[in-house]
């Protein structure tokens, strides 16, 4: 597959992923041939609870940035999409529901 076709295929897959999960940005990276879905959310430092930036005069400065998180992986499109669907399902669980699944009764 040519580089242009591969990029087009990955872009189409990113759009399918964005149909599954809401985010501000999404991209797929493929180190060592495995696909990883990285999603991002637009943020601003003024909204962060922990820490802030100061300039050389000690004055607080705020700026926009994208907070990214890797949420799914797979060797194939089907594996990546299944991984993403599982991530979304787990995000919808309470801690108690999650632990009931993971800890035998």
N, C-alpha and C positions, 0 to 999 in steps of 0.2 A: 504494500500500500504506500502511495506517495505521501510525503510529509503534509502536503495540502489536504489530501483526502483524510489522513489521520487526524489532522487538526479540525476539519469539518465534522468528522465523526465524534470527536471528543466534545465539540461545541454543542452538537445535537444531544449528546448524553447529558451534558451540564443542564441543558434546558429541560430535559426529562426529570432530572433530579430536582430542579427548582420548582417543577410542578408538584413534587411530593412534599417538599419542605420549604417553608418561607424563610428567606434570608435576603440580605442586601446584595451580597456578592457570592459567587460560587466559581470554583475552578477545579480541574482535575490535574493532578500531577502524577507522573508515571516513573518514579525511580525504580530501577531494576526490573522494569516491565510490569509492575503491579500498579493498579490504579488506586489513588487515594482522593476522596472528595473533601475539599476544603471549603467550608462556608464562612462567610464573613458578615459582620453586623457593623453598620456605621455608628460611630460613637464620637463623643467629645470629652476631653479631659475635665471640663467643668462638671460633668455628670458622674465622674468617677468618685467613689467613696474613699479610696485609699490613695493618698499621695497626690502631688501635683508638681508641675514644672515651674521653675523660677528662672528669670533671666539674670544677666550679670549684675543687675541692680537689686536683686532680691524680690522683684515684683512677680507675682503669679502670672503665668501665661497659659492660655488655653488654645487647643487646636483640635481639629477633626482627625480621626484615624479610623482604620478598619480593624476590628478585633476578629481574628480568624481562628477557626477550630477545625481540626480534621475529624470527621464524623463517620466516615464509611470507607471501606476498602474492598477490593476484589480483583481477581485475576481476569474476570470477564465482565461484560456489561450486566449480565444477569446476577452475578455475585455482588457487584457493587450496588445494584438497585435493591437486592434483598438485604444487604447490610444497612442501607439507608432506611429502608422500611422498618427494620428492627430498631434502629436508633430512634426513629420517630415514635414507635410504639413504646419503647422504654421511657422516652421523655414524657409520655402521657400517664405514666404510672406514679403512684405515690411511693414513698420509701417503703411503707408497709407492704404494698402490693408486690413491689420488686423483691423484697426479702422473702416473702412467702413463696415466690417462684424459685428462689435460689437456695433456700434452707429447707431441707426435708423436714417434714412434720414428725 
